[in-house]
Each structure stands twice: as C-alpha cells, then as structure tokens.
Amino acid sequence: MASYAILVKYTTQGVQHIKESPARVDGFKALCKQMGAEMKSIHLAMGRYDLLVQVDASDDATLAKLILA
C-alpha cells in the first residue's frame, strides 16, 4: 500500500459546524475501511490548510474515489 498525505481546508460551513468534526472523522475512517484503505493519522495545521490526513491506499484510483466520496 502507498501512503498519501491529504491537505484539507475547512469551508465556511465546515467552520460553523466544527463541533461535528469528531463524527466526521469517524465516518471518514469507516469509509476508508469500506473502500480498502486505512486512515493512519490526522493532524491539525496552521496556515493555508487546516488538516493533514495520512491515508494508506492500494493505488491512486482508490484514493481518488475515497476523496470524491
């Protein structure tokens, strides 16, 4: 499996619902598992992006499907 870094930037709506973030992370973990990938870690960031998410996936196509889902 390859390891990927995903940079995430919150939208205005995402910031308004920031308290829902733990549930969204759990949902993303479940989606990763369903698609044959694994979320390894999530880190808060400062600056241009808000989060850095490390995901292991079998290939680029799997990661693209995961991100678009």
A tleap script that builds the chain and sets N, CA, C and O, in Angstrom:
source leaprc.protein.ff14SB
mol = sequence {
  NMET ALA SER TYR ALA ILE LEU VAL LYS TYR
  THR THR GLN GLY VAL GLN HIE ILE LYS GLU
  SER PRO ALA ARG VAL ASP GLY PHE LYS ALA
  LEU CYS LYS GLN MET GLY ALA GLU MET LYS
  SER ILE HIE LEU ALA MET GLY ARG TYR ASP
  LEU LEU VAL GLN VAL ASP ALA SER ASP ASP
  ALA THR LEU ALA LYS LEU ILE LEU CALA
}
set mol.1.N position { 0.834 -1.191 0.000 }
set mol.1.CA position { 0.000 0.000 0.000 }
set mol.1.C position { 0.872 1.245 0.000 }
set mol.1.O position { 1.938 1.280 0.614 }
set mol.2.N position { 0.403 2.247 -0.691 }
set mol.2.CA position { 1.086 3.538 -0.721 }
set mol.2.C position { 0.502 4.442 0.360 }
set mol.2.O position { -0.663 4.305 0.732 }
set mol.3.N position { 1.304 5.346 0.851 }
set mol.3.CA position { 0.875 6.302 1.866 }
set mol.3.C position { 0.675 7.660 1.203 }
set mol.3.O position { 1.534 8.123 0.452 }
set mol.4.N position { -0.457 8.294 1.481 }
set mol.4.CA position { -0.811 9.572 0.870 }
set mol.4.C position { -1.048 10.618 1.953 }
set mol.4.O position { -1.540 10.298 3.035 }
set mol.5.N position { -0.702 11.857 1.662 }
set mol.5.CA position { -0.999 12.990 2.538 }
set mol.5.C position { -2.096 13.816 1.866 }
set mol.5.O position { -1.953 14.240 0.719 }
set mol.6.N position { -3.175 14.033 2.582 }
set mol.6.CA position { -4.297 14.807 2.064 }
set mol.6.C position { -4.350 16.110 2.844 }
set mol.6.O position { -4.435 16.096 4.072 }
set mol.7.N position { -4.302 17.230 2.146 }
set mol.7.CA position { -4.402 18.540 2.776 }
set mol.7.C position { -5.852 19.000 2.714 }
set mol.7.O position { -6.477 18.969 1.654 }
set mol.8.N position { -6.380 19.425 3.850 }
set mol.8.CA position { -7.797 19.775 3.958 }
set mol.8.C position { -7.933 21.224 4.405 }
set mol.8.O position { -7.231 21.679 5.308 }
set mol.9.N position { -8.840 21.932 3.766 }
set mol.9.CA position { -9.152 23.303 4.159 }
set mol.9.C position { -10.651 23.372 4.453 }
set mol.9.O position { -11.472 23.014 3.608 }
set mol.10.N position { -10.997 23.831 5.646 }
set mol.10.CA position { -12.401 23.947 6.014 }
set mol.10.C position { -13.092 25.012 5.182 }
set mol.10.O position { -12.503 26.047 4.871 }
set mol.11.N position { -14.337 24.758 4.824 }
set mol.11.CA position { -15.177 25.775 4.199 }
set mol.11.C position { -15.812 26.607 5.311 }
set mol.11.O position { -15.692 26.261 6.487 }
set mol.12.N position { -16.472 27.676 4.959 }
set mol.12.CA position { -17.174 28.496 5.953 }
set mol.12.C position { -18.211 27.657 6.682 }
set mol.12.O position { -18.367 27.771 7.898 }
set mol.13.N position { -18.920 26.816 5.940 }
set mol.13.CA position { -19.927 25.940 6.548 }
set mol.13.C position { -19.266 24.932 7.482 }
set mol.13.O position { -19.807 24.620 8.543 }
set mol.14.N position { -18.100 24.423 7.092 }
set mol.14.CA position { -17.382 23.475 7.941 }
set mol.14.C position { -16.958 24.091 9.257 }
set mol.14.O position { -17.021 23.438 10.299 }
set mol.15.N position { -16.525 25.346 9.224 }
set mol.15.CA position { -16.130 26.052 10.445 }
set mol.15.C position { -17.350 26.267 11.339 }
set mol.15.O position { -17.247 26.165 12.561 }
set mol.16.N position { -18.498 26.564 10.741 }
set mol.16.CA position { -19.719 26.777 11.521 }
set mol.16.C position { -20.160 25.509 12.248 }
set mol.16.O position { -20.813 25.581 13.289 }
set mol.17.N position { -19.803 24.348 11.698 }
set mol.17.CA position { -20.195 23.061 12.291 }
set mol.17.C position { -18.975 22.304 12.806 }
set mol.17.O position { -18.927 21.078 12.710 }
set mol.18.N position { -18.006 23.004 13.341 }
set mol.18.CA position { -16.741 22.412 13.765 }
set mol.18.C position { -16.937 21.356 14.858 }
set mol.18.O position { -16.141 20.422 14.964 }
set mol.19.N position { -17.979 21.497 15.660 }
set mol.19.CA position { -18.222 20.535 16.735 }
set mol.19.C position { -18.596 19.152 16.203 }
set mol.19.O position { -18.556 18.173 16.948 }
set mol.20.N position { -18.955 19.062 14.936 }
set mol.20.CA position { -19.295 17.782 14.323 }
set mol.20.C position { -18.054 17.060 13.788 }
set mol.20.O position { -18.163 15.948 13.272 }
set mol.21.N position { -16.892 17.676 13.906 }
set mol.21.CA position { -15.660 17.108 13.347 }
set mol.21.C position { -15.337 15.700 13.838 }
set mol.21.O position { -14.970 14.858 13.019 }
set mol.22.N position { -15.455 15.398 15.146 }
set mol.22.CA position { -15.148 14.019 15.576 }
set mol.22.C position { -16.021 12.966 14.884 }
set mol.22.O position { -15.541 11.886 14.537 }
set mol.23.N position { -17.288 13.283 14.688 }
set mol.23.CA position { -18.180 12.339 13.997 }
set mol.23.C position { -17.792 12.209 12.526 }
set mol.23.O position { -17.894 11.126 11.949 }
set mol.24.N position { -17.351 13.301 11.925 }
set mol.24.CA position { -16.924 13.257 10.520 }
set mol.24.C position { -15.660 12.424 10.363 }
set mol.24.O position { -15.515 11.687 9.388 }
set mol.25.N position { -14.740 12.541 11.326 }
set mol.25.CA position { -13.520 11.733 11.290 }
set mol.25.C position { -13.875 10.256 11.386 }
set mol.25.O position { -13.336 9.436 10.644 }
set mol.26.N position { -14.780 9.915 12.298 }
set mol.26.CA position { -15.220 8.515 12.426 }
set mol.26.C position { -15.863 8.018 11.135 }
set mol.26.O position { -15.625 6.887 10.712 }
set mol.27.N position { -16.672 8.860 10.517 }
set mol.27.CA position { -17.298 8.494 9.244 }
set mol.27.C position { -16.275 8.292 8.144 }
set mol.27.O position { -16.412 7.385 7.323 }
set mol.28.N position { -15.239 9.143 8.121 }
set mol.28.CA position { -14.187 9.013 7.116 }
set mol.28.C position { -13.391 7.737 7.331 }
set mol.28.O position { -13.029 7.061 6.367 }
set mol.29.N position { -13.113 7.399 8.589 }
set mol.29.CA position { -12.403 6.147 8.895 }
set mol.29.C position { -13.201 4.949 8.382 }
set mol.29.O position { -12.643 4.034 7.775 }
set mol.30.N position { -14.508 4.964 8.631 }
set mol.30.CA position { -15.369 3.864 8.176 }
set mol.30.C position { -15.398 3.787 6.651 }
set mol.30.O position { -15.373 2.692 6.089 }
set mol.31.N position { -15.450 4.935 5.976 }
set mol.31.CA position { -15.444 4.964 4.521 }
set mol.31.C position { -14.128 4.414 3.978 }
set mol.31.O position { -14.115 3.659 3.005 }
set mol.32.N position { -13.027 4.796 4.612 }
set mol.32.CA position { -11.713 4.268 4.207 }
set mol.32.C position { -11.714 2.755 4.275 }
set mol.32.O position { -11.314 2.078 3.328 }
set mol.33.N position { -12.168 2.231 5.408 }
set mol.33.CA position { -12.186 0.771 5.603 }
set mol.33.C position { -13.052 0.094 4.550 }
set mol.33.O position { -12.683 -0.946 4.005 }
set mol.34.N position { -14.208 0.691 4.268 }
set mol.34.CA position { -15.139 0.140 3.276 }
set mol.34.C position { -14.502 0.091 1.886 }
set mol.34.O position { -14.795 -0.813 1.103 }
set mol.35.N position { -13.635 1.055 1.576 }
set mol.35.CA position { -13.039 1.134 0.249 }
set mol.35.C position { -11.664 0.473 0.180 }
set mol.35.O position { -10.982 0.563 -0.841 }
set mol.36.N position { -11.255 -0.193 1.267 }
set mol.36.CA position { -9.990 -0.911 1.252 }
set mol.36.C position { -8.781 -0.048 1.555 }
set mol.36.O position { -7.657 -0.406 1.201 }
set mol.37.N position { -8.999 1.083 2.205 }
set mol.37.CA position { -7.904 1.979 2.590 }
set mol.37.C position { -7.895 2.075 4.113 }
set mol.37.O position { -8.744 1.492 4.787 }
set mol.38.N position { -6.932 2.814 4.641 }
set mol.38.CA position { -6.858 2.996 6.088 }
set mol.38.C position { -6.375 4.404 6.413 }
set mol.38.O position { -5.347 4.852 5.905 }
set mol.39.N position { -7.132 5.101 7.269 }
set mol.39.CA position { -6.679 6.407 7.737 }
set mol.39.C position { -5.690 6.164 8.861 }
set mol.39.O position { -6.038 5.582 9.889 }
set mol.40.N position { -4.451 6.611 8.664 }
set mol.40.CA position { -3.387 6.376 9.641 }
set mol.40.C position { -3.339 7.459 10.708 }
set mol.40.O position { -3.158 7.157 11.888 }
set mol.41.N position { -3.500 8.717 10.311 }
set mol.41.CA position { -3.419 9.801 11.290 }
set mol.41.C position { -4.089 11.053 10.742 }
set mol.41.O position { -4.320 11.194 9.541 }
set mol.42.N position { -4.388 11.949 11.662 }
set mol.42.CA position { -4.951 13.244 11.303 }
set mol.42.C position { -4.263 14.288 12.181 }
set mol.42.O position { -4.105 14.090 13.386 }
set mol.43.N position { -3.859 15.392 11.570 }
set mol.43.CA position { -3.120 16.432 12.284 }
set mol.43.C position { -3.729 17.795 11.979 }
set mol.43.O position { -4.056 18.098 10.831 }
set mol.44.N position { -3.878 18.613 13.016 }
set mol.44.CA position { -4.295 19.994 12.811 }
set mol.44.C position { -3.117 20.773 12.254 }
set mol.44.O position { -1.967 20.506 12.605 }
set mol.45.N position { -3.398 21.722 11.400 }
set mol.45.CA position { -2.341 22.512 10.776 }
set mol.45.C position { -2.660 23.996 10.923 }
set mol.45.O position { -3.800 24.383 11.180 }
set mol.46.N position { -1.649 24.796 10.757 }
set mol.46.CA position { -1.830 26.246 10.776 }
set mol.46.C position { -1.367 26.789 9.437 }
set mol.46.O position { -0.424 26.274 8.837 }
set mol.47.N position { -2.040 27.835 8.975 }
set mol.47.CA position { -1.649 28.427 7.706 }
set mol.47.C position { -2.684 28.169 6.635 }
set mol.47.O position { -3.886 28.283 6.874 }
set mol.48.N position { -2.211 27.824 5.462 }
set mol.48.CA position { -3.075 27.679 4.294 }
set mol.48.C position { -4.096 26.540 4.445 }
set mol.48.O position { -5.217 26.647 3.947 }
set mol.49.N position { -3.716 25.461 5.124 }
set mol.49.CA position { -4.597 24.299 5.297 }
set mol.49.C position { -4.914 24.102 6.768 }
set mol.49.O position { -4.167 24.547 7.640 }
set mol.50.N position { -6.030 23.429 7.039 }
set mol.50.CA position { -6.477 23.219 8.415 }
set mol.50.C position { -6.125 21.832 8.950 }
set mol.50.O position { -5.911 21.659 10.150 }
set mol.51.N position { -6.067 20.852 8.061 }
set mol.51.CA position { -5.783 19.481 8.479 }
set mol.51.C position { -4.834 18.814 7.503 }
set mol.51.O position { -4.786 19.158 6.322 }
set mol.52.N position { -4.083 17.858 8.015 }
set mol.52.CA position { -3.297 16.962 7.184 }
set mol.52.C position { -3.725 15.552 7.580 }
set mol.52.O position { -3.637 15.176 8.749 }
set mol.53.N position { -4.183 14.784 6.615 }
set mol.53.CA position { -4.665 13.432 6.874 }
set mol.53.C position { -3.768 12.450 6.133 }
set mol.53.O position { -3.540 12.591 4.932 }
set mol.54.N position { -3.261 11.454 6.854 }
set mol.54.CA position { -2.433 10.419 6.237 }
set mol.54.C position { -3.298 9.189 6.005 }
set mol.54.O position { -3.915 8.663 6.931 }
set mol.55.N position { -3.334 8.739 4.754 }
set mol.55.CA position { -4.151 7.584 4.356 }
set mol.55.C position { -3.279 6.597 3.593 }
set mol.55.O position { -2.494 6.988 2.729 }
set mol.56.N position { -3.420 5.323 3.915 }
set mol.56.CA position { -2.792 4.262 3.135 }
set mol.56.C position { -3.844 3.680 2.205 }
set mol.56.O position { -4.931 3.308 2.648 }
set mol.57.N position { -3.526 3.601 0.917 }
set mol.57.CA position { -4.448 3.057 -0.079 }
set mol.57.C position { -3.658 2.236 -1.081 }
set mol.57.O position { -2.454 2.435 -1.245 }
set mol.58.N position { -4.331 1.321 -1.748 }
set mol.58.CA position { -3.655 0.418 -2.672 }
set mol.58.C position { -3.161 1.125 -3.931 }
set mol.58.O position { -2.146 0.729 -4.504 }
set mol.59.N position { -3.872 2.171 -4.367 }
set mol.59.CA position { -3.456 2.873 -5.588 }
set mol.59.C position { -4.104 4.252 -5.670 }
set mol.59.O position { -4.952 4.603 -4.849 }
set mol.60.N position { -3.696 5.024 -6.666 }
set mol.60.CA position { -4.211 6.386 -6.851 }
set mol.60.C position { -5.713 6.395 -7.114 }
set mol.60.O position { -6.416 7.290 -6.645 }
set mol.61.N position { -6.209 5.419 -7.851 }
set mol.61.CA position { -7.633 5.373 -8.185 }
set mol.61.C position { -8.480 5.187 -6.922 }
set mol.61.O position { -9.533 5.809 -6.785 }
set mol.62.N position { -8.028 4.344 -6.011 }
set mol.62.CA position { -8.752 4.132 -4.752 }
set mol.62.C position { -8.790 5.409 -3.949 }
set mol.62.O position { -9.831 5.763 -3.398 }
set mol.63.N position { -7.679 6.102 -3.874 }
set mol.63.CA position { -7.632 7.351 -3.123 }
set mol.63.C position { -8.538 8.402 -3.766 }
set mol.63.O position { -9.240 9.123 -3.057 }
set mol.64.N position { -8.531 8.498 -5.078 }
set mol.64.CA position { -9.394 9.457 -5.770 }
set mol.64.C position { -10.865 9.170 -5.487 }
set mol.64.O position { -11.635 10.096 -5.230 }
set mol.65.N position { -11.262 7.909 -5.529 }
set mol.65.CA position { -12.653 7.543 -5.232 }
set mol.65.C position { -13.003 7.914 -3.797 }
set mol.65.O position { -14.102 8.395 -3.522 }
set mol.66.N position { -12.067 7.688 -2.891 }
set mol.66.CA position { -12.293 7.997 -1.481 }
set mol.66.C position { -12.486 9.501 -1.273 }
set mol.66.O position { -13.405 9.919 -0.569 }
set mol.67.N position { -11.638 10.293 -1.873 }
set mol.67.CA position { -11.726 11.744 -1.717 }
set mol.67.C position { -13.020 12.287 -2.334 }
set mol.67.O position { -13.652 13.182 -1.772 }
set mol.68.N position { -13.404 11.747 -3.477 }
set mol.68.CA position { -14.609 12.225 -4.157 }
set mol.68.C position { -15.890 11.755 -3.466 }
set mol.68.O position { -16.951 12.350 -3.656 }
set mol.69.N position { -15.796 10.698 -2.672 }
set mol.69.CA position { -16.977 10.200 -1.954 }
set mol.69.C position { -17.326 11.152 -0.830 }
set mol.69.O position { -18.289 10.920 -0.100 }
savepdb mol mol.pdb
quit
